[in-house]
Amino acid sequence: MPLSAPPDLSKVYIVVALSACLVGSIFAWNRFIYPVAGDSQHRLPFGGCYRDGTKAVIYNKPT
């Protein structure tokens, strides 16, 4: 049985590192970290109006 060099795993590590960077950047760019307007039942993160039988809510969009 002839001797052979161990497989080169550097390309695998590079792909894993680039994938982790891509996933991390997508996660960071998709987070909405501004305060959310509304109350415990009505969330209007980009402003807007909500009206039901007993309550009317109008919030402006965040600045």
C-alpha positions, -999 to 999 in steps of 0.1 A, spaced: 0 0 0 17 32 -11 19 62 12 -1 93 2 -4 128 15 -33 136 38 -61 155 20 -58 193 19 -88 207 39 -79 243 35 -105 249 8 -131 234 30 -122 258 58 -123 287 34 -158 278 22 -170 273 58 -156 307 68 -170 325 38 -204 309 44 -204 320 80 -195 355 70 -223 356 45 -249 342 69 -237 367 96 -239 397 73 -274 387 61 -285 383 97 -271 417 107 -286 436 77 -320 420 82 -324 430 118 -347 459 126 -333 475 157 -352 507 160 -379 510 187 -412 496 176 -442 519 178 -474 505 193 -485 488 224 -486 452 237 -512 441 212 -506 463 182 -471 464 166 -465 490 139 -428 491 133 -430 513 102 -458 535 114 -494 532 103 -530 530 114 -550 504 132 -587 506 140 -610 481 156 -644 484 173 -631 502 204 -596 515 196 -580 536 170 -542 538 168 -521 561 145 -483 561 147 -459 580 125 -430 561 110 -397 563 131 -372 589 122 
